[in-house]
Amino acid sequence: MEDFRLLNTASTNISVVPGRGPDDVRGSSYIEPLPVGPGATRRIQQPGFAYNNARWLPDAKRLVVRAREQNQLPRLYELNLDDGSMRAFTPEGVGISWSLSPDGRRVAAAAASGIEVHSIGGDRDPQKVPAVSGPQVVVGWVDRGLLVYDGPDPFALGKVLLIDPVTGARQTWREILPRDPSGIMSMGALVVTPDGGSYAYWWTRAVSDLYLGSGLS
């Protein structure tokens, strides 16, 4: 079965098919905004491009997409829905995990050296988040700062850090774990509201029964 990724606005979902995970560079040949209510779908395609994931910008007329041009590494683009044009605003290889700022003007993106903050409009030079190095998994950007997994595995969850993008100061934001942790095999896809007040995630659980037998020969 193909894996559909859906991200909401008030009136439209985005479908990116198929997406196997944040590090999958194969991607989909198209993006398809789907109306929540009555309305027509629209398929967006650029020859030579494969799409991994996408998020709405506040004006609902543009998207930030992670996409890969033929023979290149994935990067982040601003996609204009009016004419389908795309403009890259990060270097290749940046954005294996990423999140929009609450005001929709910047993106915090994982890079080989840590986390970089890029202006979508290109009016500011990229800024490296201080005191953060090595592979990171960025899962959100809330009013108080960046949310980053405390570890390189996006399916482990557990401790999520709150990191100030200006100073690099960090603290524990939440310990993400179901109330009943028995049989939990993996967790992931943490989604957080911009104010940090609500969040959702999935988990996979495998349970089994143990039987004691007697009188067997």
C-alpha positions as CSV (number, residue, x, y, z in Angstrom):
1,M,0.0,0.0,0.0
2,E,1.3,3.5,-0.8
3,D,2.0,5.8,2.1
4,F,0.1,9.1,1.9
5,R,1.4,12.1,3.8
6,L,-1.3,14.7,4.7
7,L,-0.8,18.1,6.1
8,N,-3.7,20.4,6.9
9,T,-4.8,23.9,6.3
10,A,-8.3,25.2,6.9
11,S,-9.5,24.2,3.4
12,T,-6.9,21.9,1.8
13,N,-4.7,18.8,2.4
14,I,-1.5,18.1,0.7
15,S,-0.9,14.6,-0.6
16,V,2.7,13.5,-1.4
17,V,2.7,9.9,-2.7
18,P,4.6,7.8,-1.9
19,G,6.8,8.9,1.1
20,R,8.7,6.2,2.8
21,G,10.3,8.4,5.5
22,P,12.2,11.6,6.0
23,D,15.4,10.2,4.6
24,D,13.9,8.6,1.5
25,V,15.3,10.4,-1.5
26,R,13.1,8.6,-4.1
27,G,10.0,10.6,-3.4
28,S,7.0,11.2,-5.5
29,S,6.7,12.6,-9.0
30,Y,3.9,15.0,-8.0
31,I,2.2,16.9,-5.2
32,E,-1.6,17.0,-5.0
33,P,-3.5,19.5,-2.9
34,L,-6.8,17.9,-1.9
35,P,-9.8,20.0,-0.9
36,V,-11.3,19.2,2.5
37,G,-14.8,20.0,1.3
38,P,-16.2,20.2,-2.2
39,G,-13.8,21.2,-4.9
40,A,-11.4,19.9,-7.5
41,T,-8.0,18.4,-6.9
42,R,-4.9,19.8,-8.6
43,R,-1.7,17.9,-9.4
44,I,1.6,19.8,-9.4
45,Q,4.5,18.3,-11.3
46,Q,7.9,19.6,-12.4
47,P,9.8,17.6,-14.9
48,G,12.9,16.0,-13.4
49,F,11.8,16.6,-9.8
50,A,10.8,14.1,-7.0
51,Y,9.0,15.4,-3.9
52,N,9.5,14.0,-0.3
53,N,7.2,16.2,1.8
54,A,5.6,19.6,2.0
55,R,4.1,22.2,4.4
56,W,1.8,25.1,3.9
57,L,2.9,28.7,4.3
58,P,0.5,31.0,6.2
59,D,-0.9,32.7,3.0
60,A,-2.1,29.2,1.7
61,K,-0.8,30.2,-1.7
62,R,2.7,28.8,-1.3
63,L,4.3,25.6,0.0
64,V,7.7,24.7,1.4
65,V,8.6,21.4,-0.2
66,R,11.6,19.1,0.2
67,A,12.4,17.9,-3.3
68,R,15.1,16.4,-5.3
69,E,16.1,17.5,-8.8
70,Q,17.5,14.8,-11.1
71,N,21.1,13.9,-10.2
72,Q,21.1,16.2,-7.2
73,L,20.5,15.8,-3.5
74,P,17.2,16.9,-1.8
75,R,16.9,20.5,-0.7
76,L,14.1,22.8,0.3
77,Y,12.1,24.9,-2.2
78,E,9.4,27.6,-2.0
79,L,6.6,26.5,-4.4
80,N,4.2,29.0,-5.7
81,L,0.8,27.4,-6.3
82,D,-0.4,30.1,-8.8
83,D,2.1,29.2,-11.5
84,G,3.9,26.1,-10.1
85,S,7.3,27.7,-10.0
86,M,9.9,26.5,-7.5
87,R,12.8,28.4,-5.9
88,A,15.5,26.7,-3.9
89,F,16.5,28.4,-0.7
90,T,18.8,25.9,0.9
91,P,21.9,24.1,-0.4
92,E,21.7,20.5,-1.5
93,G,21.6,17.9,1.3
94,V,20.0,20.3,3.8
95,G,16.6,19.5,5.3
96,I,16.4,15.8,5.9
97,S,14.3,17.0,8.9
98,W,12.9,20.5,9.1
99,S,10.3,22.7,10.5
100,L,8.7,26.1,9.8
101,S,8.9,29.0,12.2
102,P,5.6,30.0,13.8
103,D,5.5,33.2,11.6
104,G,6.2,31.1,8.4
105,R,9.2,33.2,7.4
106,R,12.0,30.8,8.3
107,V,12.9,27.2,8.3
108,A,15.0,25.3,10.8
109,A,16.7,22.4,8.9
110,A,19.0,19.6,9.8
111,A,22.4,19.7,8.1
112,A,25.5,17.6,8.4
113,S,27.0,20.1,10.9
114,G,23.9,20.6,13.1
115,I,20.8,22.8,12.6
116,E,20.7,25.8,10.2
117,V,18.0,28.5,10.1
118,H,17.2,29.6,6.6
119,S,15.1,32.6,5.5
120,I,12.5,31.4,3.0
121,G,12.5,34.8,1.2
122,G,16.3,34.8,1.0
123,D,16.6,38.2,2.8
124,R,18.9,36.9,5.5
125,D,22.1,34.7,5.4
126,P,21.7,31.2,6.9
127,Q,22.4,31.0,10.6
128,K,23.8,28.0,12.4
129,V,22.2,27.3,15.8
130,P,25.0,27.6,18.4
131,A,26.1,24.7,20.5
132,V,24.4,22.1,18.3
133,S,26.5,19.8,16.2
134,G,26.2,16.5,14.3
135,P,23.0,14.8,13.0
136,Q,19.8,16.2,14.5
137,V,16.1,15.4,14.1
138,V,14.1,18.6,14.0
139,V,10.4,17.9,14.8
140,G,8.9,21.3,15.4
141,W,9.3,25.1,15.9
142,V,7.0,26.5,18.6
143,D,6.8,29.9,20.1
144,R,9.5,29.1,22.7
145,G,12.0,27.6,20.3
146,L,13.0,24.5,18.3
147,L,11.9,21.0,19.3
148,V,14.6,18.4,18.6
149,Y,14.7,14.7,19.4
150,D,17.4,13.8,22.0
151,G,19.0,11.3,19.7
152,P,19.4,10.5,16.0
153,D,16.6,8.0,15.7
154,P,13.3,9.6,14.6
155,F,11.3,6.4,15.6
156,A,12.6,6.3,19.2
157,L,11.0,9.5,20.5
158,G,11.5,9.6,24.3
159,K,13.0,12.9,25.4
160,V,12.3,15.9,23.2
161,L,14.5,19.0,23.7
162,L,13.5,22.6,23.5
163,I,16.4,24.6,22.0
164,D,16.7,28.4,21.6
165,P,17.6,29.0,18.0
166,V,19.5,32.2,18.9
167,T,21.6,31.0,21.8
168,G,21.5,27.3,21.6
169,A,20.4,27.0,25.2
170,R,18.5,23.7,25.7
171,Q,16.1,22.1,28.2
172,T,13.8,19.1,28.3
173,W,10.4,19.9,26.7
174,R,8.6,16.6,27.1
175,E,9.3,12.9,27.7
176,I,7.1,11.3,25.0
177,L,5.9,7.9,26.0
178,P,2.5,6.2,26.0
179,R,0.9,5.7,29.4
180,D,1.3,2.0,28.9
181,P,4.8,1.4,27.4
182,S,4.5,-2.4,27.3
183,G,5.2,-3.9,23.9
184,I,6.1,-0.5,22.3
185,M,8.3,-1.3,19.3
186,S,8.7,2.2,17.7
187,M,7.2,5.7,17.9
188,G,7.4,8.7,15.6
189,A,5.8,11.4,13.5
190,L,5.5,13.9,16.4
191,V,3.3,16.9,15.3
192,V,3.0,19.9,17.6
193,T,0.8,23.0,17.5
194,P,2.6,26.3,17.1
195,D,2.0,27.3,20.7
196,G,3.4,24.0,21.9
197,G,0.2,23.3,23.8
198,S,-0.9,20.1,22.0
199,Y,0.8,17.3,20.2
200,A,0.2,14.0,18.5
201,Y,2.3,11.0,17.5
202,W,1.9,7.4,16.5
203,W,3.3,4.2,18.0
204,T,3.6,0.5,17.1
205,R,2.8,-2.1,19.8
206,A,3.4,-5.8,19.7
207,V,2.0,-7.9,22.5
208,S,2.0,-11.7,23.0
209,D,0.7,-14.2,25.6
210,L,2.9,-16.6,27.6
211,Y,1.4,-20.0,28.4
212,L,2.6,-22.5,31.0
213,G,2.0,-26.1,30.0
214,S,2.0,-29.2,32.3
215,G,1.5,-32.9,31.8
216,L,3.0,-32.9,28.4
217,S,4.8,-35.9,27.1
